[in-house]
Amino acid sequence: MLHLLKIEWLKIKGYKTFWILSTLFLVSIVGINYFVYGFDVGIKEGPAKAFIGSPFDFPTVWHTVSYFASFLLFIPGLMIITSITNEYTYKTHRQNIIDGWSRQQFIHVKIAMIVIVSVLSTLFVFLTSMVFGLFSGSTFSFDKIEFVGFYFIQALSYCMFALLISVLIKRSGLSIGLFFLYSFIIENFLGALLNNMGGKRGISGPGDYLPLNSTDSLIPFPFFRNLVNLGTLPSIYILLGLSAVYLFLYYFISSRKFNTQDL
């Protein structure tokens, strides 16, 4: 696997789009949290401050930074899509097979790359949380750090979903379009529709169990929840179980499709 990863590194080392998106992603994580931090500092006191609390103090900062960073996970998804669809565009996947790779090895090295991207982005979220927490002057605490772990699962889910779409569609433009359409419109619409069909507002419904919604629910909106009824969410154990099931399905369908499709 190490040898395969070295070859994969050679593919992306000179790929400018990959590095531009990576830089944009990291800068955006800091930027979106700095914007919220500036808004929080600007409030200072009053009713609004009472509702928001101190989102960048320990231990809440782990939750806050993970939540806002999760809005940017479409960027790693885009990185994965462009990386994999380029294999089809330039026939490098075919050359890898000719050179002796098995189809399973090809998929596994892509998944290894996804894990590495997810781990590195999670590490950056961890460091960003620490910096904001320490800068706020609060006492350091690892309480609520599980939200950084939930961010990792969420990142893994978005990237694996991007892998699935890339293998099914093969073409860069169509894959990107479908990824954005499903992530931002289709699943949100279906989720709201399914949850409203029961007629019980504030109660978790079938829409919360859709693929991306189930991982999104791992990191709920961090503000107001203790003061305003924002509704109930499924059990964290159910969400983790569903996330594992969906990750397996992404892998199984992607692997089966690549193993049976024409190169």
Buried (B, 14 or more C-beta within 10 A) or exposed (E): EEEBEEEBEEBBEEBEEBEEBBEBBBEBBBEBBEEBBEEBEEEEEEEEEEEBBBBBBBBBBBBBBBBBBBEBBBBBBBBBBBBBBBBBEEEBBEEBBEEEBEBEBBBBBBBBBBBEBBEBBBEBBBEBBBBBBBEBEBEEBEEBBBBBBBBBBBBBBBBBBBBBBBBBBBEBEBBBEBBBEBBEEBBBEBBEEBBEEEEEEEEBBBBBBBBBBBBBBBBBEBBEEEEEEEBEBBEEEBBBEBBEEBBEBBBEBBBEBBEEEEE
